[in-house]
Amino acid sequence: MKVKPIPADRLPALLRAMPKAELHMHIEGSLEPELIFALAERNRMTFPYPDVASLRSAYVFENLQSFLDLYHAGTQVLRTEQDFYDMTQAYLARAHADNVLHAEIFFDTQTHTAHGVDAGVVIRGLHRACADAATQYGMSASLILCFLRHLSEQEAFECLEQALPFRDMLVGIGLASSEVGHPPEKFARVFARCRELGFRLVAHAGEEGPPAYIWSALDVLKVERIDHGVQAMHDAALMRRLAAERIPLTVCPLSNLKLCVFPRLQDHNLGRLLDAGILATVNSDDPAYFGGYINENFTQTFAALGLSAQQAWQLADNSFTASFITPERRRACTDRLQETFERFQ
């Protein structure tokens, strides 16, 4: 769709109103401090911070690992199927308010099984909330199980076996957690097995890791989508491949800022990725920790980079193109996207 320019003061309203899909969001990263303390009280647990304010004040991170340390502490309050349901339902309510029509939600079981929680408890709670979103909000949501890359491939195989009884509740498999020092090829065999089982495949690559990790994710793991991928800008051949093969990047601008991937939001390369013909999307990653859900990522990034209404259309349309929804659902979503833009023209 060719989009007419709109006044700068109307662009934030368009960004908030436009239908979109969110493809890179870790559900455990949506645990707001208030819910952490509520779940701790419900489960009769103590938490290492005395109150909400002190916990929020700890959200200053030097890199990915410093964030992960606090992130994993927060997950310890999740114990029951209802806990996982409530966490997911809270995120889906926020996503619906941001006009997200479809969400593909990352989660992992390895963190929780290490706390003594059965994998089925995790998956059933998450899936029930996703199923309820259709009637509660008219939106679709699906689950992507992520292996933790700082753990071994053998542990990933064990995670997969624990999840297989719930195969019908999952759409895909991903790879998350500490990137540096854990290249994608570490998980070549388990991803090959997931491919045999018919899962859709994605992987974090090129957030803090080098462009070589993106090549490996594509050629060794054979993923369909790259999560983050912003380091691709340092490899011209890789950029040409991503554009030519229409390989999506699920970019998370506020996450990149919070984890010091870019020193300022004005330095982010989202606009340059779009200019290079990359199928980029905007997502929130771990919104409770990184200062904003998806609409905040859109409005803050557009303000910092001076992006246009045409680029807003492209990013929203890309999000549906890159998603794992059916062609019929995709057409319905893009029809609503076009209707919204027509109202603003």
PATOR-999050 format. One line per 2 residues: their letters; for each residue x, z negated, y negated of C-alpha. Coordinates in steps of 0.2 Angstrom, whole numbers. Layout:
A> X/Z/Y ~ ...
***
This chain:
MK> 0/0/0 ~ 6/5/-17
VK> 4/-11/-28 ~ 2/-10/-47
PI> 13/-22/-57 ~ 4/-38/-62
PA> 8/-50/-76 ~ 21/-63/-72
DR> 9/-77/-75 ~ -4/-71/-62
LP> 9/-68/-48 ~ 9/-87/-42
AL> -9/-86/-40 ~ -8/-70/-30
LR> 6/-77/-19 ~ -5/-92/-15
AM> -20/-82/-12 ~ -13/-68/-1
PK> -16/-69/18 ~ 0/-72/28
AE> 7/-76/44 ~ 20/-90/47
LH> 33/-86/61 ~ 47/-99/58
MH> 41/-117/58 ~ 46/-131/69
IE> 31/-142/71 ~ 42/-158/72
GS> 48/-153/55 ~ 31/-155/48
LE> 30/-174/51 ~ 27/-181/34
PE> 34/-199/31 ~ 16/-205/30
LI> 12/-199/47 ~ 28/-205/54
FA> 24/-223/49 ~ 6/-221/55
LA> 11/-215/72 ~ 25/-229/73
ER> 11/-242/70 ~ -1/-234/82
NR> 13/-234/96 ~ 19/-252/90
MT> 36/-246/86 ~ 48/-250/73
FP> 57/-237/62 ~ 74/-238/54
YP> 67/-236/36 ~ 56/-249/29
DV> 44/-238/20 ~ 39/-220/15
AS> 49/-220/-1 ~ 65/-225/7
LR> 63/-212/20 ~ 60/-198/8
SA> 75/-204/-2 ~ 86/-200/14
YV> 81/-181/13 ~ 97/-176/5
FE> 107/-165/18 ~ 125/-158/17
NL> 122/-146/31 ~ 111/-142/47
QS> 118/-156/57 ~ 115/-170/44
FL> 97/-164/44 ~ 95/-164/63
DL> 101/-182/64 ~ 87/-188/53
YH> 75/-175/61 ~ 77/-182/78
AG> 75/-200/72 ~ 58/-195/66
TQ> 53/-188/83 ~ 54/-204/92
VL> 37/-210/85 ~ 29/-195/95
RT> 23/-203/112 ~ 6/-197/117
EQ> -4/-181/118 ~ -14/-187/104
DF> 1/-189/93 ~ 6/-171/96
YD> -11/-165/93 ~ -12/-175/76
MT> 5/-168/70 ~ 0/-150/74
QA> -18/-152/67 ~ -10/-159/50
YL> 1/-144/49 ~ -13/-131/53
AR> -24/-139/39 ~ -9/-137/27
AH> -6/-119/33 ~ -25/-115/31
AD> -24/-121/13 ~ -10/-109/10
NV> -20/-94/17 ~ -10/-93/33
LH> -21/-83/45 ~ -9/-84/60
AE> 5/-96/64 ~ 18/-95/78
IF> 24/-113/80 ~ 41/-118/87
FD> 43/-134/97 ~ 55/-141/110
TQ> 52/-153/124 ~ 70/-158/127
TH> 70/-170/113 ~ 54/-178/119
TA> 58/-179/138 ~ 74/-188/132
HG> 63/-201/125 ~ 53/-202/142
VD> 39/-191/137 ~ 33/-179/149
AG> 34/-160/144 ~ 15/-158/149
VV> 10/-172/136 ~ 19/-162/123
IR> 13/-145/127 ~ -5/-150/130
GL> -6/-159/113 ~ 1/-145/104
HR> -10/-132/112 ~ -26/-141/110
AC> -23/-141/91 ~ -19/-123/91
AD> -35/-119/101 ~ -46/-130/89
AA> -39/-121/74 ~ -49/-105/78
TQ> -65/-115/76 ~ -59/-127/62
YG> -50/-114/51 ~ -53/-97/58
MS> -35/-95/61 ~ -25/-91/76
AS> -9/-101/82 ~ 2/-99/96
LI> 17/-109/103 ~ 36/-104/106
LC> 46/-116/116 ~ 64/-118/109
FL> 79/-122/120 ~ 91/-134/111
RH> 108/-125/109 ~ 118/-140/108
LS> 113/-144/126 ~ 119/-135/141
EQ> 111/-119/149 ~ 107/-129/164
EA> 97/-141/154 ~ 88/-126/147
FE> 84/-120/164 ~ 77/-137/168
CL> 67/-137/152 ~ 60/-120/157
EQ> 55/-126/175 ~ 46/-141/167
AL> 36/-129/155 ~ 31/-116/168
PF> 15/-125/174 ~ 9/-122/156
RD> 15/-104/155 ~ -2/-98/149
ML> -1/-110/134 ~ 15/-102/127
VG> 18/-85/120 ~ 37/-85/119
IG> 54/-93/120 ~ 67/-97/106
LA> 84/-105/103 ~ 86/-118/90
SS> 96/-133/84 ~ 115/-134/80
EV> 121/-116/78 ~ 140/-117/74
GH> 150/-118/90 ~ 135/-113/101
PP> 134/-94/102 ~ 119/-86/109
EK> 129/-79/125 ~ 129/-98/131
FA> 111/-95/136 ~ 112/-77/143
RV> 106/-82/160 ~ 91/-92/155
FA> 85/-79/143 ~ 86/-66/156
RC> 75/-77/167 ~ 63/-79/153
RE> 63/-60/150 ~ 59/-58/169
LG> 44/-70/166 ~ 37/-60/152
FR> 40/-71/138 ~ 42/-64/120
LV> 60/-69/115 ~ 67/-75/98
AH> 83/-84/93 ~ 90/-93/78
AG> 106/-84/72 ~ 115/-80/56
EE> 109/-96/47 ~ 126/-105/47
GP> 133/-95/61 ~ 142/-78/58
PA> 135/-60/59 ~ 142/-60/77
YI> 129/-72/83 ~ 115/-60/77
WS> 124/-46/87 ~ 124/-57/102
AL> 106/-63/100 ~ 101/-44/100
DV> 113/-37/114 ~ 115/-52/125
LK> 99/-62/124 ~ 89/-46/120
VE> 78/-55/107 ~ 64/-46/97
RI> 66/-56/82 ~ 80/-65/73
DH> 76/-82/65 ~ 85/-84/48
GV> 98/-70/49 ~ 103/-71/31
QA> 122/-70/36 ~ 118/-52/41
MH> 122/-47/23 ~ 141/-49/27
DA> 140/-35/40 ~ 135/-18/34
AL> 134/-10/51 ~ 122/-24/57
MR> 111/-22/41 ~ 109/-4/45
RL> 104/-8/63 ~ 92/-21/58
AA> 84/-9/46 ~ 84/6/58
ER> 77/-4/73 ~ 64/-14/62
IP> 71/-30/69 ~ 62/-44/59
LT> 71/-58/51 ~ 61/-75/48
VC> 69/-81/32 ~ 67/-99/26
PL> 72/-99/8 ~ 69/-118/4
SN> 78/-123/20 ~ 93/-112/16
LK> 94/-121/-1 ~ 91/-138/6
LC> 105/-136/19 ~ 117/-128/7
VF> 117/-111/14 ~ 115/-105/-4
PR> 121/-116/-18 ~ 105/-111/-29
LQ> 89/-102/-25 ~ 94/-89/-38
DH> 108/-85/-26 ~ 97/-81/-11
NL> 98/-64/-3 ~ 79/-61/1
GR> 77/-48/-12 ~ 93/-39/-6
LL> 87/-39/12 ~ 71/-31/6
DA> 80/-18/-4 ~ 90/-14/11
GI> 74/-10/21 ~ 75/-26/32
LA> 59/-32/39 ~ 60/-49/31
TV> 47/-63/31 ~ 45/-79/22
NS> 43/-96/31 ~ 45/-114/29
DD> 56/-120/44 ~ 54/-139/42
PA> 43/-141/27 ~ 41/-160/27
YF> 60/-161/25 ~ 64/-146/15
GG> 53/-148/0 ~ 38/-136/3
YI> 26/-127/15 ~ 25/-108/15
NE> 17/-106/-2 ~ 30/-116/-10
NF> 43/-105/-2 ~ 34/-90/-9
TQ> 31/-97/-27 ~ 48/-105/-30
TF> 58/-90/-22 ~ 49/-77/-32
AA> 52/-87/-48 ~ 70/-89/-45
LG> 73/-71/-40 ~ 61/-62/-51
LS> 53/-53/-36 ~ 37/-42/-39
AQ> 19/-40/-33 ~ 25/-25/-22
QA> 38/-36/-13 ~ 25/-49/-11
WQ> 14/-36/-2 ~ 29/-31/8
LA> 33/-48/14 ~ 15/-53/19
DN> 13/-36/28 ~ 29/-39/37
SF> 23/-56/43 ~ 9/-48/52
TA> 20/-33/58 ~ 33/-45/65
SF> 20/-57/74 ~ 15/-57/92
IT> -3/-55/89 ~ -14/-41/96
PE> -16/-24/87 ~ -34/-28/83
RR> -30/-45/76 ~ -16/-37/66
RA> -28/-24/58 ~ -40/-38/54
CT> -26/-48/45 ~ -20/-33/35
DR> -37/-28/30 ~ -39/-45/22
LQ> -22/-44/14 ~ -27/-27/6
ET> -44/-34/0 ~ -35/-49/-8
FE> -22/-37/-17 ~ -36/-26/-23
RF> -44/-41/-32 ~ -28/-44/-42
Q> -26/-25/-47
***
